[in-house]
Amino acid sequence: MRTLEPPPLRVLERLAIHPWLIVGITCAGAFIGQLDASIVQLALPALARGFDAKVDAVRWVAIAYLLAFACSLAVSGRVSEMMGRKLPYLLGFALFTLASLLCGRAETLEQLVALRALQGVGGGLLGANSMTILVSSVPADKRPHAIGWFTTAQAVGVSLGPIVGGLLLDGLGWRWIFWAAVPFGLLAFVMGWLVLPRSPDASRDSRETFDVAGAVLLVPALGLGVLALTQVSVWPIASPAMLTTAGASILFLVLFLWRERRARWPVVDIVLFRARDFTMGFVGVVTGYALLYGMLFLMSFAFVKGLDNSARVAGLKLATIPILLGLLAPLGARLGARFTARRTGAAGMALCLLAIVALVVISFGPDRLVVRLAALALFGAGLGLFLAPNSHATIDAAPAGHGASAGALVNLGRVLGSCVGVSAASSMLSWRLAETDHPARMGPTFIDAVAGSLLVLAAFAVVAILTSLAFRQAVHN
């Protein structure tokens, strides 16, 4: 299978900067994926208007991408170990770019959701291979610098998403938020074809062994679980649909765990979860990204529908969160090295909790713009202090010889957290908005519904604080 990989262009391969060209390609994948994930959050109110749909329906535009990304990430990572990294990575760019083009041409909400799922599969192929390609192509002494550029590309993508999305929505319409990624995807595909090296040979066993049963069980376990969480506001808890969906998810998860304990080459290395610190850190990763994307989802609707901001103005306000996150993340890493990830992470999440309380209690009143932006800045700063040291401590807590698998699981936790955050926030918002339509009583305003929905994010913050404090070791960088 590896003979199918196209070789890099020799004239580029001989250049001294060739490893950094590879870093540039992986950074492009990181940038595009994060830009898309954050830009769509701001577009959801416009999509609700464009398709005349409610929050219950339009939220699937975000969830379908994240869910497909999560389901395909672990599976595509294992497939790539067998057949090589370059071809799946290029296929990821191709699928993502094609789906972006088609998303902009969707005529119905159902078409858009299906195409977003295809986009998510492409994103999963990129996410499963980008870090491995980077690490294997850069000398060991240059890897921290390369990973720093990779992290910066992710932060810039998340930060630019709301800003670019606001400009495109106001100037050209929602279809252009998908079409804008097409030229970048095409350029990255061509450059990847010419620059990326062929994959090194793997052992015969790892090349020929694939846990098909594990992959088959993982996808419905994740998919049905997210579906149950998302439909809480639609299906009564004791309804047949909810009980069947949640029960099937648990059953598939149990079967998946049983299978993975016996598989020689498992899709997910569940041995890692025997280490308490790794498990606590993984939960912290999930809750941290649930907070980020849950807040982006809720505040997009708050600014556009609740406060009647234009998409451009809303995007500039939303960008406060990822910009502060990106600025404070390096400081979080340094503080984690000096004071331990346990203390730094707990302090960062305490700031997030304080920001959420401020948004709920004081910042949705009239003439509160400065307080509102200060609360969002505090929230982003808190996440910046939490995410970097927590991710490092989680990987550092993995048993010897499981570092690569730990990194892959942390990546999966980020995507799962994003999916859980949007699902939980959208379900809470839909439930709160249902009160406004109740014929027998006056319900809360839209802003009140958003403020009430922020309480679910407060619960995530509390969980993240507890997981930080639960670290048994004082983990340093």
C-alpha positions as CSV (number, residue, x, y, z in Angstrom):
1,M,0.0,0.0,0.0
2,R,2.8,2.4,0.7
3,T,4.1,2.3,-2.8
4,L,0.9,4.2,-3.8
5,E,2.2,7.2,-1.9
6,P,3.6,9.9,-4.3
7,P,7.1,10.9,-3.5
8,P,7.9,14.5,-2.6
9,L,9.4,16.7,-5.3
10,R,13.1,16.1,-5.3
11,V,14.1,19.7,-5.6
12,L,12.0,20.5,-2.5
13,E,13.3,17.5,-0.6
14,R,16.9,18.6,-1.1
15,L,16.2,22.1,0.4
16,A,17.4,22.7,4.0
17,I,14.0,24.1,4.9
18,H,12.2,21.0,3.7
19,P,11.3,19.9,7.3
20,W,9.8,23.3,7.9
21,L,7.8,23.1,4.7
22,I,6.3,19.9,6.2
23,V,5.5,21.8,9.4
24,G,3.8,24.4,7.3
25,I,1.5,21.8,5.7
26,T,0.5,20.4,9.0
27,C,-0.1,23.9,10.4
28,A,-2.4,24.5,7.4
29,G,-4.5,21.5,8.3
30,A,-4.6,22.6,11.9
31,F,-5.6,26.2,10.9
32,I,-8.3,25.1,8.5
33,G,-9.9,22.7,10.9
34,Q,-10.1,25.2,13.8
35,L,-11.2,28.0,11.5
36,D,-14.1,26.0,10.3
37,A,-15.1,24.8,13.7
38,S,-15.3,28.3,15.1
39,I,-16.6,30.1,12.1
40,V,-19.7,27.9,11.9
41,Q,-20.7,28.7,15.5
42,L,-21.3,32.3,14.5
43,A,-23.2,31.3,11.4
44,L,-25.8,29.3,13.2
45,P,-28.2,32.2,13.8
46,A,-28.0,33.1,10.1
47,L,-28.6,29.5,9.1
48,A,-31.6,29.4,11.4
49,R,-33.0,32.4,9.5
50,G,-32.0,31.2,6.1
51,F,-33.6,27.7,6.5
52,D,-36.4,28.9,8.8
53,A,-35.3,26.4,11.4
54,K,-35.2,26.3,15.2
55,V,-32.2,25.8,17.4
56,D,-33.1,22.1,17.7
57,A,-32.5,21.6,14.0
58,V,-29.8,24.1,13.1
59,R,-27.4,22.9,15.8
60,W,-26.8,19.7,13.8
61,V,-24.8,21.8,11.4
62,A,-22.2,22.1,14.1
63,I,-22.7,18.7,15.8
64,A,-22.6,16.6,12.6
65,Y,-19.1,17.9,11.8
66,L,-17.8,17.4,15.3
67,L,-19.4,13.9,15.7
68,A,-18.1,12.7,12.3
69,F,-14.7,14.1,13.2
70,A,-14.7,12.2,16.6
71,C,-15.9,8.9,15.1
72,S,-13.4,9.0,12.3
73,L,-10.4,10.2,14.2
74,A,-9.5,7.0,16.1
75,V,-10.4,4.7,13.2
76,S,-8.5,6.7,10.6
77,G,-5.5,7.0,12.9
78,R,-5.2,3.2,13.1
79,V,-5.8,2.8,9.3
80,S,-3.0,5.3,8.7
81,E,-0.6,3.3,10.8
82,M,-1.2,0.4,8.4
83,M,-1.2,2.1,5.0
84,G,0.9,5.2,5.7
85,R,0.2,8.7,6.7
86,K,0.6,10.7,3.5
87,L,-2.3,9.3,1.5
88,P,-4.9,9.6,4.3
89,Y,-3.7,13.1,5.0
90,L,-4.1,14.2,1.4
91,L,-7.5,12.4,1.2
92,G,-8.4,14.5,4.3
93,F,-7.7,17.7,2.5
94,A,-9.5,16.5,-0.6
95,L,-12.7,15.5,1.3
96,F,-12.7,18.6,3.4
97,T,-12.3,20.9,0.4
98,L,-14.9,19.1,-1.7
99,A,-17.4,19.0,1.2
100,S,-16.8,22.8,1.8
101,L,-17.6,23.5,-1.8
102,L,-20.8,21.4,-1.7
103,C,-21.9,22.9,1.7
104,G,-22.0,26.3,0.1
105,R,-24.4,24.9,-2.5
106,A,-26.7,23.1,-0.1
107,E,-30.4,23.8,-0.8
108,T,-31.9,22.2,2.4
109,L,-30.8,22.0,6.0
110,E,-30.7,18.2,5.7
111,Q,-28.3,18.4,2.8
112,L,-26.1,20.8,4.7
113,V,-26.0,18.5,7.8
114,A,-25.0,15.5,5.7
115,L,-22.3,17.4,3.9
116,R,-21.0,18.7,7.2
117,A,-20.6,15.1,8.3
118,L,-18.5,14.4,5.2
119,Q,-16.5,17.5,6.1
120,G,-16.0,16.0,9.5
121,V,-14.6,12.8,8.1
122,G,-12.0,14.8,6.2
123,G,-11.2,16.7,9.3
124,G,-10.7,13.4,11.2
125,L,-8.2,12.2,8.5
126,L,-6.3,15.5,9.0
127,G,-6.4,15.4,12.8
128,A,-5.3,11.7,13.0
129,N,-2.1,12.3,11.0
130,S,-1.0,15.9,11.3
131,M,0.9,15.6,14.6
132,T,2.5,12.3,13.7
133,I,3.7,13.7,10.3
134,L,5.1,16.7,12.1
135,V,6.9,14.9,14.8
136,S,8.4,12.3,12.5
137,S,9.7,14.9,10.0
138,V,11.5,17.4,12.4
139,P,14.7,16.7,14.3
140,A,14.1,16.0,18.0
141,D,15.8,19.3,19.1
142,K,13.5,21.3,16.8
143,R,10.2,19.6,17.8
144,P,9.2,21.9,20.6
145,H,9.5,24.8,18.2
146,A,7.6,23.0,15.5
147,I,4.8,22.0,17.9
148,G,4.7,25.6,19.1
149,W,4.0,26.7,15.5
150,F,1.3,24.0,15.2
151,T,-0.4,25.2,18.4
152,T,-0.2,28.8,17.2
153,A,-1.9,27.8,13.9
154,Q,-4.7,26.2,15.9
155,A,-5.1,29.3,18.1
156,V,-5.1,31.7,15.1
157,G,-7.7,29.5,13.3
158,V,-10.0,29.6,16.3
159,S,-9.4,33.4,16.8
160,L,-10.0,34.3,13.2
161,G,-13.1,32.2,12.8
162,P,-15.6,34.7,14.5
163,I,-13.9,37.7,12.8
164,V,-13.8,36.3,9.3
165,G,-17.2,34.7,9.8
166,G,-18.8,38.0,10.8
167,L,-17.3,39.8,7.7
168,L,-18.4,37.1,5.3
169,L,-21.9,36.8,6.8
170,D,-22.5,40.6,6.6
171,G,-20.9,41.1,3.2
172,L,-21.5,37.9,1.2
173,G,-23.9,35.6,3.0
174,W,-23.6,32.3,4.9
175,R,-22.6,30.2,1.8
176,W,-19.2,32.0,1.7
177,I,-18.2,30.8,5.2
178,F,-17.8,27.4,3.5
179,W,-16.5,28.5,0.2
180,A,-13.8,30.6,1.9
181,A,-12.0,27.4,2.9
182,V,-11.8,26.0,-0.7
183,P,-8.7,27.8,-2.0
184,F,-6.8,27.1,1.2
185,G,-7.7,23.4,1.0
186,L,-6.7,23.1,-2.7
187,L,-3.4,24.8,-2.0
188,A,-2.7,22.6,1.0
189,F,-3.5,19.5,-1.0
190,V,-1.1,20.4,-3.8
191,M,1.7,21.4,-1.4
192,G,1.1,18.3,0.6
193,W,1.5,16.1,-2.6
194,L,4.7,17.9,-3.5
195,V,6.3,18.3,0.0
196,L,5.2,15.5,2.4
197,P,7.6,12.5,2.5
198,R,6.5,8.9,2.1
199,S,5.7,7.1,5.3
200,P,8.3,4.8,6.9
201,D,7.6,1.1,6.9
202,A,5.7,-0.3,9.9
203,S,6.1,-3.8,11.3
204,R,4.2,-6.6,9.4
205,D,1.9,-7.2,12.4
206,S,0.8,-3.6,12.8
207,R,0.4,-3.3,9.0
208,E,-1.9,-6.3,8.6
209,T,-3.9,-6.2,11.8
210,F,-6.9,-3.9,12.1
211,D,-9.5,-4.2,14.9
212,V,-12.6,-4.0,12.6
213,A,-14.9,-5.1,15.5
214,G,-13.6,-2.3,17.7
215,A,-14.1,0.3,15.0
216,V,-17.7,-1.0,14.3
217,L,-18.6,-0.7,18.0
218,L,-16.9,2.7,18.6
219,V,-18.9,4.6,16.0
220,P,-22.4,3.9,17.3
221,A,-21.2,4.1,20.9
222,L,-20.1,7.7,20.3
223,G,-22.9,8.6,17.8
224,L,-25.8,7.4,19.9
225,G,-24.4,8.9,23.1
226,V,-24.2,12.4,21.5
227,L,-27.6,11.9,19.9
228,A,-29.1,11.2,23.4
229,L,-27.4,14.2,24.9
230,T,-28.5,16.5,22.0
231,Q,-32.2,15.3,22.1
232,V,-32.7,15.9,25.8
233,S,-34.7,19.0,25.0
234,V,-36.8,17.2,22.4
235,W,-37.4,13.7,23.8
236,P,-38.7,13.3,27.4
237,I,-36.2,11.5,29.6
238,A,-38.5,8.4,30.1
239,S,-39.6,8.3,26.4
240,P,-39.0,5.1,24.4
241,A,-36.7,7.0,22.0
242,M,-34.5,8.4,24.7
243,L,-34.3,5.1,26.7
244,T,-33.5,3.1,23.5
245,T,-30.9,5.6,22.3
246,A,-29.1,5.9,25.6
247,G,-29.3,2.2,26.3
248,A,-27.9,1.3,22.9
249,S,-25.1,3.7,23.4
250,I,-24.2,2.2,26.8
251,L,-24.4,-1.3,25.3
252,F,-22.1,-0.5,22.4
253,L,-19.7,1.2,24.8
254,V,-19.5,-1.8,27.1
255,L,-19.0,-4.1,24.1
256,F,-16.3,-1.8,22.7
257,L,-14.4,-1.8,26.0
258,W,-14.7,-5.6,26.3
259,R,-13.3,-5.9,22.7
260,E,-10.5,-3.4,23.2
261,R,-9.1,-5.3,26.2
262,R,-8.6,-8.4,24.0
263,A,-7.5,-6.8,20.8
264,R,-3.8,-7.0,19.9
265,W,-3.9,-3.7,18.0
266,P,-6.8,-1.8,19.6
267,V,-8.5,1.2,18.0
268,V,-8.2,3.0,21.4
269,D,-5.5,2.2,23.9
270,I,-7.8,1.8,26.9
271,V,-4.9,0.6,29.1
272,L,-4.1,4.3,29.6
273,F,-7.3,4.8,31.6
274,R,-5.9,2.5,34.3
275,A,-3.7,5.5,35.3
276,R,-5.8,7.7,37.5
277,D,-4.0,10.9,36.6
278,F,-4.4,10.2,32.9
279,T,-8.2,9.6,33.4
280,M,-8.6,12.8,35.4
281,G,-6.6,14.7,32.8
282,F,-8.7,13.3,29.9
283,V,-11.9,14.3,31.6
284,G,-10.3,17.8,32.0
285,V,-9.6,17.9,28.3
286,V,-13.2,17.0,27.5
287,T,-14.7,19.6,29.9
288,G,-12.3,22.3,28.9
289,Y,-13.2,22.1,25.2
290,A,-16.9,21.6,26.1
291,L,-16.6,25.0,27.8
292,L,-15.0,26.7,24.9
293,Y,-17.4,25.5,22.2
294,G,-20.5,25.7,24.5
295,M,-19.7,29.3,25.2
296,L,-19.1,30.2,21.5
297,F,-22.5,28.5,20.7
298,L,-24.5,30.3,23.4
299,M,-22.9,33.8,22.9
300,S,-23.3,33.6,19.1
301,F,-27.1,33.4,19.7
302,A,-27.0,36.0,22.5
303,F,-25.2,38.6,20.4
304,V,-27.1,38.1,17.1
305,K,-30.6,37.2,18.3
306,G,-30.7,38.5,21.8
307,L,-28.8,41.8,21.5
308,D,-29.4,42.4,17.8
309,N,-25.8,42.8,16.9
310,S,-24.6,42.4,13.3
311,A,-22.6,39.3,12.5
312,R,-19.5,41.5,12.1
313,V,-19.9,43.0,15.5
314,A,-20.8,39.7,17.1
315,G,-17.7,38.1,15.6
316,L,-15.4,40.8,16.9
317,K,-16.8,40.3,20.4
318,L,-16.6,36.5,20.3
319,A,-13.0,36.7,19.1
320,T,-12.2,38.0,22.6
321,I,-12.3,34.4,23.9
322,P,-9.9,32.6,21.6
323,I,-7.5,35.6,21.4
324,L,-7.1,35.7,25.2
325,L,-6.9,31.9,25.2
326,G,-4.0,32.0,22.7
327,L,-2.2,34.8,24.5
328,L,-2.4,33.1,27.9
329,A,-1.7,29.5,26.9
330,P,2.1,30.0,26.8
331,L,1.9,31.5,30.3
332,G,-0.3,28.6,31.4
333,A,2.4,26.2,30.3
334,R,5.1,28.1,32.2
335,L,3.0,28.4,35.3
336,G,2.3,24.7,35.1
337,A,6.0,24.0,35.0
338,R,6.6,26.1,38.1
339,F,3.5,25.6,40.2
340,T,2.3,22.2,38.8
341,A,-0.6,21.6,36.4
342,R,-2.9,20.8,39.4
343,R,-2.7,24.3,40.8
344,T,-2.5,26.2,37.5
345,G,-5.4,24.3,36.0
346,A,-7.7,24.7,39.1
347,A,-6.9,28.5,39.2
348,G,-7.6,28.8,35.4
349,M,-11.0,27.0,35.8
350,A,-11.9,29.2,38.8
351,L,-11.5,32.2,36.5
352,C,-13.8,30.6,34.0
353,L,-16.4,29.9,36.7
354,L,-16.1,33.5,37.9
355,A,-16.6,34.7,34.3
356,I,-19.7,32.5,33.8
357,V,-21.2,33.8,37.0
358,A,-20.5,37.4,35.9
359,L,-22.3,36.8,32.6
360,V,-25.3,35.2,34.3
361,V,-25.6,37.8,37.1
362,I,-24.6,41.2,35.9
363,S,-23.4,41.4,32.3
364,F,-26.7,40.9,30.3
365,G,-28.3,44.0,31.6
366,P,-28.5,47.3,29.6
367,D,-25.3,49.2,28.9
368,R,-23.1,46.4,30.1
369,L,-20.8,46.1,27.1
370,V,-17.5,46.7,29.0
371,V,-18.5,44.2,31.7
372,R,-19.6,41.7,29.1
373,L,-16.4,41.9,27.1
374,A,-14.3,41.7,30.4
375,A,-16.2,38.6,31.4
376,L,-15.5,37.0,28.0
377,A,-11.8,38.0,28.2
378,L,-11.6,36.5,31.7
379,F,-13.2,33.3,30.4
380,G,-10.6,33.0,27.6
381,A,-7.8,33.8,29.9
382,G,-8.9,31.1,32.3
383,L,-9.1,28.5,29.5
384,G,-5.6,29.5,28.4
385,L,-4.3,28.8,31.9
386,F,-6.1,25.5,32.1
387,L,-5.8,23.8,28.7
388,A,-2.0,23.8,28.1
389,P,-0.8,22.5,31.4
390,N,-3.7,20.0,31.7
391,S,-3.0,18.5,28.2
392,H,0.7,18.2,29.0
393,A,0.1,16.6,32.4
394,T,-2.4,14.2,30.8
395,I,0.2,12.9,28.3
396,D,2.9,13.0,30.9
397,A,0.8,10.7,33.2
398,A,0.6,8.0,30.5
399,P,2.6,4.8,31.3
400,A,6.0,4.4,29.6
401,G,5.7,3.5,26.0
402,H,2.2,4.9,25.6
403,G,3.1,8.5,24.8
404,A,1.9,8.4,21.2
405,S,-1.4,6.7,22.1
406,A,-1.9,9.3,24.9
407,G,-1.5,12.1,22.4
408,A,-4.0,10.6,20.1
409,L,-6.5,10.2,22.9
410,V,-6.0,13.8,24.1
411,N,-6.8,14.9,20.5
412,L,-9.9,12.7,20.6
413,G,-10.9,14.2,23.9
414,R,-10.7,17.7,22.4
415,V,-13.1,16.8,19.7
416,L,-15.5,14.9,22.0
417,G,-15.5,17.9,24.3
418,S,-16.4,20.3,21.5
419,C,-19.2,18.0,20.5
420,V,-20.5,17.6,24.1
421,G,-20.3,21.3,24.7
422,V,-22.4,22.2,21.7
423,S,-24.8,19.4,22.4
424,A,-25.3,20.3,26.0
425,A,-25.5,24.1,25.5
426,S,-27.9,23.7,22.5
427,S,-30.2,21.3,24.5
428,M,-30.3,23.6,27.5
429,L,-31.0,26.7,25.2
430,S,-33.8,24.8,23.4
431,W,-35.4,23.8,26.7
432,R,-35.2,27.3,28.0
433,L,-36.6,28.8,24.8
434,A,-39.5,26.4,24.9
435,E,-40.7,28.3,28.0
436,T,-41.0,31.4,26.0
437,D,-43.5,29.7,23.7
438,H,-45.6,28.3,26.5
439,P,-49.2,29.6,26.0
440,A,-50.1,29.6,29.7
441,R,-47.4,31.9,31.0
442,M,-44.9,34.5,30.2
443,G,-41.5,32.9,29.7
444,P,-38.1,34.4,29.9
445,T,-36.6,36.6,27.2
446,F,-34.1,35.2,24.7
447,I,-31.3,36.7,26.8
448,D,-32.7,35.1,29.9
449,A,-32.7,31.8,28.1
450,V,-29.0,32.2,27.2
451,A,-28.2,33.2,30.8
452,G,-30.0,30.2,32.2
453,S,-28.2,27.9,29.7
454,L,-24.8,29.1,30.9
455,L,-25.4,27.2,34.1
456,V,-24.6,24.0,32.2
457,L,-21.2,25.5,31.4
458,A,-20.7,26.3,35.1
459,A,-21.2,22.6,35.8
460,F,-18.5,21.8,33.3
461,A,-16.2,24.3,35.1
462,V,-16.8,22.7,38.5
463,V,-16.0,19.2,37.0
464,A,-12.8,20.6,35.5
465,I,-11.7,22.1,38.9
466,L,-12.3,18.8,40.6
467,T,-10.3,16.8,38.0
468,S,-7.4,19.3,38.4
469,L,-7.4,18.9,42.1
470,A,-7.7,15.1,41.8
471,F,-4.2,14.8,40.2
472,R,-2.1,12.8,42.7
473,Q,1.2,13.7,41.3
474,A,2.7,17.2,41.0
475,V,3.3,17.1,37.3
476,H,5.8,19.5,35.9
477,N,6.8,20.2,32.3
